[in-house]
């Protein structure tokens, strides 16, 4: 091995990242859409179950609306 390779400075910085933290991006693109998906599916399931319950009874309301409660 040559003398220059053994004395090379491998700790020299090549680049520095000065970006923002990912906190805002995580909230905006992950947490808020997932929570909105859960809330909207729950409320739609409640609305659907209420309408079916009034027209056809509790058994059919449970069967037809239970898929909307998967996220909740």
PyMOL Python script that loads the backbone (N, CA, C, O; Angstrom):
from pymol import cmd

cmd.read_pdbstr("""\
ATOM      1  N   UNK A   1       0.850  -1.179   0.000  1.00  0.00           N
ATOM      2  CA  UNK A   1       0.000   0.000   0.000  1.00  0.00           C
ATOM      3  C   UNK A   1       0.895   1.240   0.000  1.00  0.00           C
ATOM      4  O   UNK A   1       1.919   1.277   0.681  1.00  0.00           O
ATOM      5  N   UNK A   2       0.512   2.212  -0.739  1.00  0.00           N
ATOM      6  CA  UNK A   2       1.353   3.396  -0.851  1.00  0.00           C
ATOM      7  C   UNK A   2       1.205   4.282   0.379  1.00  0.00           C
ATOM      8  O   UNK A   2       0.254   4.165   1.152  1.00  0.00           O
ATOM      9  N   UNK A   3       2.166   5.157   0.527  1.00  0.00           N
ATOM     10  CA  UNK A   3       2.196   6.057   1.680  1.00  0.00           C
ATOM     11  C   UNK A   3       1.028   7.041   1.641  1.00  0.00           C
ATOM     12  O   UNK A   3       0.515   7.416   2.696  1.00  0.00           O
ATOM     13  N   UNK A   4       0.595   7.468   0.454  1.00  0.00           N
ATOM     14  CA  UNK A   4      -0.513   8.421   0.346  1.00  0.00           C
ATOM     15  C   UNK A   4      -1.837   7.783   0.748  1.00  0.00           C
ATOM     16  O   UNK A   4      -2.669   8.452   1.361  1.00  0.00           O
ATOM     17  N   UNK A   5      -2.055   6.524   0.426  1.00  0.00           N
ATOM     18  CA  UNK A   5      -3.314   5.863   0.763  1.00  0.00           C
ATOM     19  C   UNK A   5      -3.448   5.680   2.268  1.00  0.00           C
ATOM     20  O   UNK A   5      -4.561   5.735   2.793  1.00  0.00           O
ATOM     21  N   UNK A   6      -2.367   5.470   2.958  1.00  0.00           N
ATOM     22  CA  UNK A   6      -2.459   5.284   4.404  1.00  0.00           C
ATOM     23  C   UNK A   6      -2.669   6.604   5.129  1.00  0.00           C
ATOM     24  O   UNK A   6      -3.229   6.615   6.225  1.00  0.00           O
ATOM     25  N   UNK A   7      -2.241   7.704   4.554  1.00  0.00           N
ATOM     26  CA  UNK A   7      -2.389   9.006   5.194  1.00  0.00           C
ATOM     27  C   UNK A   7      -3.601   9.785   4.688  1.00  0.00           C
ATOM     28  O   UNK A   7      -3.764  10.957   5.029  1.00  0.00           O
ATOM     29  N   UNK A   8      -4.449   9.155   3.881  1.00  0.00           N
ATOM     30  CA  UNK A   8      -5.611   9.862   3.323  1.00  0.00           C
ATOM     31  C   UNK A   8      -6.576  10.224   4.451  1.00  0.00           C
ATOM     32  O   UNK A   8      -6.732   9.495   5.431  1.00  0.00           O
ATOM     33  N   UNK A   9      -7.202  11.353   4.276  1.00  0.00           N
ATOM     34  CA  UNK A   9      -8.151  11.826   5.286  1.00  0.00           C
ATOM     35  C   UNK A   9      -9.553  11.368   4.876  1.00  0.00           C
ATOM     36  O   UNK A   9     -10.192  12.004   4.038  1.00  0.00           O
ATOM     37  N   UNK A  10     -10.028  10.279   5.459  1.00  0.00           N
ATOM     38  CA  UNK A  10     -11.331   9.746   5.104  1.00  0.00           C
ATOM     39  C   UNK A  10     -12.464  10.391   5.887  1.00  0.00           C
ATOM     40  O   UNK A  10     -13.630  10.097   5.626  1.00  0.00           O
ATOM     41  N   UNK A  11     -12.158  11.247   6.820  1.00  0.00           N
ATOM     42  CA  UNK A  11     -13.210  11.877   7.620  1.00  0.00           C
ATOM     43  C   UNK A  11     -13.617  13.249   7.067  1.00  0.00           C
ATOM     44  O   UNK A  11     -14.363  13.976   7.723  1.00  0.00           O
ATOM     45  N   UNK A  12     -13.155  13.598   5.915  1.00  0.00           N
ATOM     46  CA  UNK A  12     -13.492  14.884   5.318  1.00  0.00           C
ATOM     47  C   UNK A  12     -14.953  14.871   4.865  1.00  0.00           C
ATOM     48  O   UNK A  12     -15.402  13.908   4.243  1.00  0.00           O
ATOM     49  N   UNK A  13     -15.694  15.939   5.175  1.00  0.00           N
ATOM     50  CA  UNK A  13     -17.101  16.015   4.796  1.00  0.00           C
ATOM     51  C   UNK A  13     -17.228  16.237   3.293  1.00  0.00           C
ATOM     52  O   UNK A  13     -16.524  17.058   2.705  1.00  0.00           O
ATOM     53  N   UNK A  14     -18.144  15.484   2.688  1.00  0.00           N
ATOM     54  CA  UNK A  14     -18.392  15.627   1.257  1.00  0.00           C
ATOM     55  C   UNK A  14     -19.566  16.561   1.033  1.00  0.00           C
ATOM     56  O   UNK A  14     -19.506  17.448   0.181  1.00  0.00           O
ATOM     57  N   UNK A  15     -20.650  16.362   1.805  1.00  0.00           N
ATOM     58  CA  UNK A  15     -21.848  17.181   1.646  1.00  0.00           C
ATOM     59  C   UNK A  15     -22.539  17.303   3.001  1.00  0.00           C
ATOM     60  O   UNK A  15     -22.350  16.471   3.888  1.00  0.00           O
ATOM     61  N   UNK A  16     -23.327  18.332   3.139  1.00  0.00           N
ATOM     62  CA  UNK A  16     -24.071  18.559   4.367  1.00  0.00           C
ATOM     63  C   UNK A  16     -25.544  18.713   4.019  1.00  0.00           C
ATOM     64  O   UNK A  16     -25.892  19.444   3.092  1.00  0.00           O
ATOM     65  N   UNK A  17     -26.409  18.027   4.758  1.00  0.00           N
ATOM     66  CA  UNK A  17     -27.852  18.129   4.541  1.00  0.00           C
ATOM     67  C   UNK A  17     -28.412  19.214   5.450  1.00  0.00           C
ATOM     68  O   UNK A  17     -28.289  19.135   6.672  1.00  0.00           O
ATOM     69  N   UNK A  18     -29.023  20.220   4.852  1.00  0.00           N
ATOM     70  CA  UNK A  18     -29.588  21.319   5.623  1.00  0.00           C
ATOM     71  C   UNK A  18     -31.094  21.411   5.427  1.00  0.00           C
ATOM     72  O   UNK A  18     -31.654  22.506   5.490  1.00  0.00           O
ATOM     73  N   UNK A  19     -31.753  20.298   5.194  1.00  0.00           N
ATOM     74  CA  UNK A  19     -33.186  20.303   4.955  1.00  0.00           C
ATOM     75  C   UNK A  19     -33.982  20.440   6.245  1.00  0.00           C
ATOM     76  O   UNK A  19     -33.434  20.406   7.347  1.00  0.00           O
ATOM     77  N   UNK A  20     -35.285  20.596   6.074  1.00  0.00           N
ATOM     78  CA  UNK A  20     -36.177  20.678   7.217  1.00  0.00           C
ATOM     79  C   UNK A  20     -36.385  19.297   7.815  1.00  0.00           C
ATOM     80  O   UNK A  20     -36.100  18.281   7.181  1.00  0.00           O
ATOM     81  N   UNK A  21     -36.877  19.274   9.024  1.00  0.00           N
ATOM     82  CA  UNK A  21     -37.219  17.988   9.611  1.00  0.00           C
ATOM     83  C   UNK A  21     -38.453  17.420   8.900  1.00  0.00           C
ATOM     84  O   UNK A  21     -39.211  18.165   8.279  1.00  0.00           O
ATOM     85  N   UNK A  22     -38.646  16.137   8.990  1.00  0.00           N
ATOM     86  CA  UNK A  22     -39.750  15.508   8.268  1.00  0.00           C
ATOM     87  C   UNK A  22     -41.036  15.512   9.074  1.00  0.00           C
ATOM     88  O   UNK A  22     -42.011  14.883   8.662  1.00  0.00           O
ATOM     89  N   UNK A  23     -41.070  16.188  10.188  1.00  0.00           N
ATOM     90  CA  UNK A  23     -42.253  16.202  11.032  1.00  0.00           C
ATOM     91  C   UNK A  23     -43.498  16.699  10.329  1.00  0.00           C
ATOM     92  O   UNK A  23     -44.538  16.044  10.395  1.00  0.00           O
ATOM     93  N   UNK A  24     -43.426  17.830   9.663  1.00  0.00           N
ATOM     94  CA  UNK A  24     -44.581  18.386   8.960  1.00  0.00           C
ATOM     95  C   UNK A  24     -45.014  17.486   7.819  1.00  0.00           C
ATOM     96  O   UNK A  24     -46.205  17.248   7.620  1.00  0.00           O
ATOM     97  N   UNK A  25     -44.040  16.987   7.069  1.00  0.00           N
ATOM     98  CA  UNK A  25     -44.372  16.131   5.931  1.00  0.00           C
ATOM     99  C   UNK A  25     -45.031  14.834   6.381  1.00  0.00           C
ATOM    100  O   UNK A  25     -45.956  14.360   5.722  1.00  0.00           O
ATOM    101  N   UNK A  26     -44.588  14.263   7.465  1.00  0.00           N
ATOM    102  CA  UNK A  26     -45.207  13.032   7.979  1.00  0.00           C
ATOM    103  C   UNK A  26     -46.650  13.307   8.369  1.00  0.00           C
ATOM    104  O   UNK A  26     -47.543  12.525   8.041  1.00  0.00           O
ATOM    105  N   UNK A  27     -46.887  14.414   9.068  1.00  0.00           N
ATOM    106  CA  UNK A  27     -48.256  14.745   9.465  1.00  0.00           C
ATOM    107  C   UNK A  27     -49.135  14.996   8.246  1.00  0.00           C
ATOM    108  O   UNK A  27     -50.262  14.504   8.179  1.00  0.00           O
ATOM    109  N   UNK A  28     -48.629  15.753   7.293  1.00  0.00           N
ATOM    110  CA  UNK A  28     -49.443  16.169   6.154  1.00  0.00           C
ATOM    111  C   UNK A  28     -49.711  15.036   5.173  1.00  0.00           C
ATOM    112  O   UNK A  28     -50.807  14.962   4.619  1.00  0.00           O
ATOM    113  N   UNK A  29     -48.752  14.160   4.942  1.00  0.00           N
ATOM    114  CA  UNK A  29     -48.903  13.131   3.919  1.00  0.00           C
ATOM    115  C   UNK A  29     -49.230  11.747   4.459  1.00  0.00           C
ATOM    116  O   UNK A  29     -49.610  10.871   3.682  1.00  0.00           O
ATOM    117  N   UNK A  30     -49.096  11.518   5.762  1.00  0.00           N
ATOM    118  CA  UNK A  30     -49.339  10.179   6.295  1.00  0.00           C
ATOM    119  C   UNK A  30     -50.430  10.181   7.360  1.00  0.00           C
ATOM    120  O   UNK A  30     -51.454   9.518   7.189  1.00  0.00           O
ATOM    121  N   UNK A  31     -50.237  10.896   8.431  1.00  0.00           N
ATOM    122  CA  UNK A  31     -51.130  10.790   9.586  1.00  0.00           C
ATOM    123  C   UNK A  31     -52.502  11.391   9.301  1.00  0.00           C
ATOM    124  O   UNK A  31     -53.516  10.770   9.620  1.00  0.00           O
ATOM    125  N   UNK A  32     -52.560  12.564   8.718  1.00  0.00           N
ATOM    126  CA  UNK A  32     -53.856  13.202   8.435  1.00  0.00           C
ATOM    127  C   UNK A  32     -54.668  12.408   7.403  1.00  0.00           C
ATOM    128  O   UNK A  32     -55.857  12.193   7.640  1.00  0.00           O
ATOM    129  N   UNK A  33     -54.102  11.959   6.273  1.00  0.00           N
ATOM    130  CA  UNK A  33     -54.923  11.170   5.345  1.00  0.00           C
ATOM    131  C   UNK A  33     -55.417   9.846   5.935  1.00  0.00           C
ATOM    132  O   UNK A  33     -56.549   9.442   5.670  1.00  0.00           O
ATOM    133  N   UNK A  34     -54.598   9.177   6.717  1.00  0.00           N
ATOM    134  CA  UNK A  34     -55.031   7.915   7.319  1.00  0.00           C
ATOM    135  C   UNK A  34     -56.154   8.150   8.310  1.00  0.00           C
ATOM    136  O   UNK A  34     -57.123   7.391   8.332  1.00  0.00           O
ATOM    137  N   UNK A  35     -56.046   9.183   9.130  1.00  0.00           N
ATOM    138  CA  UNK A  35     -57.118   9.457  10.093  1.00  0.00           C
ATOM    139  C   UNK A  35     -58.399   9.914   9.385  1.00  0.00           C
ATOM    140  O   UNK A  35     -59.494   9.587   9.843  1.00  0.00           O
ATOM    141  N   UNK A  36     -58.291  10.654   8.294  1.00  0.00           N
ATOM    142  CA  UNK A  36     -59.485  11.032   7.532  1.00  0.00           C
ATOM    143  C   UNK A  36     -60.138   9.809   6.885  1.00  0.00           C
ATOM    144  O   UNK A  36     -61.364   9.717   6.831  1.00  0.00           O
ATOM    145  N   UNK A  37     -59.337   8.889   6.404  1.00  0.00           N
ATOM    146  CA  UNK A  37     -59.879   7.654   5.839  1.00  0.00           C
ATOM    147  C   UNK A  37     -60.645   6.863   6.892  1.00  0.00           C
ATOM    148  O   UNK A  37     -61.726   6.345   6.610  1.00  0.00           O
ATOM    149  N   UNK A  38     -60.111   6.766   8.074  1.00  0.00           N
ATOM    150  CA  UNK A  38     -60.781   6.048   9.158  1.00  0.00           C
ATOM    151  C   UNK A  38     -62.081   6.742   9.550  1.00  0.00           C
ATOM    152  O   UNK A  38     -63.111   6.084   9.701  1.00  0.00           O
ATOM    153  N   UNK A  39     -62.045   8.050   9.716  1.00  0.00           N
ATOM    154  CA  UNK A  39     -63.248   8.781  10.121  1.00  0.00           C
ATOM    155  C   UNK A  39     -64.342   8.739   9.061  1.00  0.00           C
ATOM    156  O   UNK A  39     -65.508   8.506   9.382  1.00  0.00           O
ATOM    157  N   UNK A  40     -63.979   8.963   7.809  1.00  0.00           N
ATOM    158  CA  UNK A  40     -64.992   8.951   6.752  1.00  0.00           C
ATOM    159  C   UNK A  40     -65.601   7.568   6.553  1.00  0.00           C
ATOM    160  O   UNK A  40     -66.805   7.455   6.324  1.00  0.00           O
ATOM    161  N   UNK A  41     -64.795   6.522   6.637  1.00  0.00           N
ATOM    162  CA  UNK A  41     -65.358   5.180   6.489  1.00  0.00           C
ATOM    163  C   UNK A  41     -66.275   4.847   7.658  1.00  0.00           C
ATOM    164  O   UNK A  41     -67.305   4.201   7.469  1.00  0.00           O
ATOM    165  N   UNK A  42     -65.914   5.281   8.869  1.00  0.00           N
ATOM    166  CA  UNK A  42     -66.769   5.033  10.024  1.00  0.00           C
ATOM    167  C   UNK A  42     -68.099   5.779   9.903  1.00  0.00           C
ATOM    168  O   UNK A  42     -69.160   5.199  10.132  1.00  0.00           O
ATOM    169  N   UNK A  43     -68.042   7.054   9.544  1.00  0.00           N
ATOM    170  CA  UNK A  43     -69.282   7.829   9.428  1.00  0.00           C
ATOM    171  C   UNK A  43     -70.155   7.345   8.272  1.00  0.00           C
ATOM    172  O   UNK A  43     -71.381   7.344   8.384  1.00  0.00           O
ATOM    173  N   UNK A  44     -69.542   6.938   7.171  1.00  0.00           N
ATOM    174  CA  UNK A  44     -70.338   6.397   6.065  1.00  0.00           C
ATOM    175  C   UNK A  44     -70.987   5.071   6.471  1.00  0.00           C
ATOM    176  O   UNK A  44     -72.133   4.802   6.110  1.00  0.00           O
ATOM    177  N   UNK A  45     -70.261   4.251   7.214  1.00  0.00           N
ATOM    178  CA  UNK A  45     -70.828   3.002   7.705  1.00  0.00           C
ATOM    179  C   UNK A  45     -71.993   3.243   8.654  1.00  0.00           C
ATOM    180  O   UNK A  45     -72.994   2.529   8.603  1.00  0.00           O
ATOM    181  N   UNK A  46     -71.870   4.239   9.516  1.00  0.00           N
ATOM    182  CA  UNK A  46     -72.973   4.570  10.420  1.00  0.00           C
ATOM    183  C   UNK A  46     -74.187   5.076   9.643  1.00  0.00           C
ATOM    184  O   UNK A  46     -75.317   4.697   9.952  1.00  0.00           O
ATOM    185  N   UNK A  47     -73.974   5.910   8.659  1.00  0.00           N
ATOM    186  CA  UNK A  47     -75.065   6.424   7.837  1.00  0.00           C
ATOM    187  C   UNK A  47     -75.747   5.290   7.071  1.00  0.00           C
ATOM    188  O   UNK A  47     -76.975   5.209   7.026  1.00  0.00           O
ATOM    189  N   UNK A  48     -74.945   4.426   6.478  1.00  0.00           N
ATOM    190  CA  UNK A  48     -75.478   3.301   5.725  1.00  0.00           C
ATOM    191  C   UNK A  48     -76.238   2.339   6.640  1.00  0.00           C
ATOM    192  O   UNK A  48     -77.324   1.878   6.289  1.00  0.00           O
ATOM    193  N   UNK A  49     -75.679   2.040   7.793  1.00  0.00           N
ATOM    194  CA  UNK A  49     -76.341   1.132   8.726  1.00  0.00           C
ATOM    195  C   UNK A  49     -77.651   1.727   9.233  1.00  0.00           C
ATOM    196  O   UNK A  49     -78.633   1.004   9.401  1.00  0.00           O
ATOM    197  N   UNK A  50     -77.677   3.020   9.476  1.00  0.00           N
ATOM    198  CA  UNK A  50     -78.915   3.661   9.926  1.00  0.00           C
ATOM    199  C   UNK A  50     -80.017   3.597   8.884  1.00  0.00           C
ATOM    200  O   UNK A  50     -81.170   3.317   9.209  1.00  0.00           O
ATOM    201  N   UNK A  51     -79.666   3.855   7.641  1.00  0.00           N
ATOM    202  CA  UNK A  51     -80.666   3.798   6.572  1.00  0.00           C
ATOM    203  C   UNK A  51     -81.181   2.379   6.343  1.00  0.00           C
ATOM    204  O   UNK A  51     -82.383   2.175   6.171  1.00  0.00           O
ATOM    205  N   UNK A  52     -80.288   1.409   6.340  1.00  0.00           N
ATOM    206  CA  UNK A  52     -80.705   0.017   6.129  1.00  0.00           C
ATOM    207  C   UNK A  52     -81.495  -0.485   7.328  1.00  0.00           C
ATOM    208  O   UNK A  52     -82.450  -1.245   7.162  1.00  0.00           O
ATOM    209  N   UNK A  53     -81.116  -0.074   8.525  1.00  0.00           N
ATOM    210  CA  UNK A  53     -81.835  -0.499   9.733  1.00  0.00           C
ATOM    211  C   UNK A  53     -83.287  -0.022   9.701  1.00  0.00           C
ATOM    212  O   UNK A  53     -84.195  -0.767  10.072  1.00  0.00           O
ATOM    213  N   UNK A  54     -83.504   1.202   9.263  1.00  0.00           N
ATOM    214  CA  UNK A  54     -84.870   1.729   9.209  1.00  0.00           C
ATOM    215  C   UNK A  54     -85.717   1.014   8.159  1.00  0.00           C
ATOM    216  O   UNK A  54     -86.921   0.842   8.348  1.00  0.00           O
ATOM    217  N   UNK A  55     -85.096   0.598   7.056  1.00  0.00           N
ATOM    218  CA  UNK A  55     -85.855  -0.008   5.967  1.00  0.00           C
ATOM    219  C   UNK A  55     -85.982  -1.526   6.089  1.00  0.00           C
ATOM    220  O   UNK A  55     -87.026  -2.083   5.747  1.00  0.00           O
ATOM    221  N   UNK A  56     -84.928  -2.210   6.575  1.00  0.00           N
ATOM    222  CA  UNK A  56     -84.924  -3.670   6.495  1.00  0.00           C
ATOM    223  C   UNK A  56     -84.684  -4.379   7.821  1.00  0.00           C
ATOM    224  O   UNK A  56     -84.872  -5.593   7.898  1.00  0.00           O
ATOM    225  N   UNK A  57     -84.282  -3.679   8.849  1.00  0.00           N
ATOM    226  CA  UNK A  57     -84.080  -4.332  10.138  1.00  0.00           C
ATOM    227  C   UNK A  57     -82.612  -4.472  10.517  1.00  0.00           C
ATOM    228  O   UNK A  57     -81.725  -4.168   9.720  1.00  0.00           O
ATOM    229  N   UNK A  58     -82.361  -4.939  11.753  1.00  0.00           N
ATOM    230  CA  UNK A  58     -80.992  -4.967  12.270  1.00  0.00           C
ATOM    231  C   UNK A  58     -80.086  -6.019  11.631  1.00  0.00           C
ATOM    232  O   UNK A  58     -78.885  -5.787  11.493  1.00  0.00           O
ATOM    233  N   UNK A  59     -80.635  -7.166  11.239  1.00  0.00           N
ATOM    234  CA  UNK A  59     -79.780  -8.225  10.693  1.00  0.00           C
ATOM    235  C   UNK A  59     -79.151  -7.800   9.368  1.00  0.00           C
ATOM    236  O   UNK A  59     -77.944  -7.956   9.177  1.00  0.00           O
ATOM    237  N   UNK A  60     -79.942  -7.274   8.469  1.00  0.00           N
ATOM    238  CA  UNK A  60     -79.413  -6.843   7.177  1.00  0.00           C
ATOM    239  C   UNK A  60     -78.523  -5.608   7.337  1.00  0.00           C
ATOM    240  O   UNK A  60     -77.546  -5.452   6.606  1.00  0.00           O
ATOM    241  N   UNK A  61     -78.847  -4.751   8.265  1.00  0.00           N
ATOM    242  CA  UNK A  61     -78.002  -3.575   8.500  1.00  0.00           C
ATOM    243  C   UNK A  61     -76.615  -3.998   8.972  1.00  0.00           C
ATOM    244  O   UNK A  61     -75.613  -3.422   8.549  1.00  0.00           O
ATOM    245  N   UNK A  62     -76.554  -4.986   9.833  1.00  0.00           N
ATOM    246  CA  UNK A  62     -75.257  -5.465  10.315  1.00  0.00           C
ATOM    247  C   UNK A  62     -74.459  -6.105   9.183  1.00  0.00           C
ATOM    248  O   UNK A  62     -73.255  -5.878   9.061  1.00  0.00           O
ATOM    249  N   UNK A  63     -75.128  -6.902   8.359  1.00  0.00           N
ATOM    250  CA  UNK A  63     -74.431  -7.612   7.285  1.00  0.00           C
ATOM    251  C   UNK A  63     -73.919  -6.644   6.219  1.00  0.00           C
ATOM    252  O   UNK A  63     -72.785  -6.783   5.760  1.00  0.00           O
ATOM    253  N   UNK A  64     -74.724  -5.676   5.823  1.00  0.00           N
ATOM    254  CA  UNK A  64     -74.345  -4.806   4.707  1.00  0.00           C
ATOM    255  C   UNK A  64     -73.411  -3.680   5.106  1.00  0.00           C
ATOM    256  O   UNK A  64     -72.675  -3.174   4.259  1.00  0.00           O
ATOM    257  N   UNK A  65     -73.416  -3.270   6.371  1.00  0.00           N
ATOM    258  CA  UNK A  65     -72.594  -2.121   6.764  1.00  0.00           C
ATOM    259  C   UNK A  65     -71.316  -2.505   7.484  1.00  0.00           C
ATOM    260  O   UNK A  65     -70.502  -1.625   7.766  1.00  0.00           O
ATOM    261  N   UNK A  66     -71.101  -3.764   7.794  1.00  0.00           N
ATOM    262  CA  UNK A  66     -69.924  -4.127   8.593  1.00  0.00           C
ATOM    263  C   UNK A  66     -68.611  -3.937   7.851  1.00  0.00           C
ATOM    264  O   UNK A  66     -67.579  -3.739   8.493  1.00  0.00           O
ATOM    265  N   UNK A  67     -68.609  -3.989   6.527  1.00  0.00           N
ATOM    266  CA  UNK A  67     -67.350  -3.792   5.803  1.00  0.00           C
ATOM    267  C   UNK A  67     -66.830  -2.361   5.929  1.00  0.00           C
ATOM    268  O   UNK A  67     -65.634  -2.127   5.759  1.00  0.00           O
ATOM    269  N   UNK A  68     -67.698  -1.415   6.220  1.00  0.00           N
ATOM    270  CA  UNK A  68     -67.262  -0.026   6.365  1.00  0.00           C
ATOM    271  C   UNK A  68     -66.642   0.232   7.730  1.00  0.00           C
ATOM    272  O   UNK A  68     -66.062   1.295   7.950  1.00  0.00           O
ATOM    273  N   UNK A  69     -66.753  -0.723   8.650  1.00  0.00           N
ATOM    274  CA  UNK A  69     -66.169  -0.557   9.965  1.00  0.00           C
ATOM    275  C   UNK A  69     -64.827  -1.278  10.101  1.00  0.00           C
ATOM    276  O   UNK A  69     -64.314  -1.426  11.210  1.00  0.00           O
ATOM    277  N   UNK A  70     -64.271  -1.718   9.006  1.00  0.00           N
ATOM    278  CA  UNK A  70     -63.000  -2.443   9.049  1.00  0.00           C
ATOM    279  C   UNK A  70     -61.883  -1.546   9.559  1.00  0.00           C
ATOM    280  O   UNK A  70     -61.070  -1.986  10.372  1.00  0.00           O
ATOM    281  N   UNK A  71     -61.822  -0.310   9.107  1.00  0.00           N
ATOM    282  CA  UNK A  71     -60.755   0.586   9.521  1.00  0.00           C
ATOM    283  C   UNK A  71     -60.902   1.051  10.957  1.00  0.00           C
ATOM    284  O   UNK A  71     -59.909   1.379  11.605  1.00  0.00           O
ATOM    285  N   UNK A  72     -62.117   1.084  11.461  1.00  0.00           N
ATOM    286  CA  UNK A  72     -62.356   1.568  12.820  1.00  0.00           C
ATOM    287  C   UNK A  72     -62.078   0.500  13.800  1.00  0.00           C
ATOM    288  O   UNK A  72     -62.221   0.713  15.003  1.00  0.00           O
TER     289      UNK A  72
END
""", "prot")
cmd.dss("prot")
cmd.show_as("cartoon", "prot")
cmd.util.cbc("prot")
cmd.orient("prot")
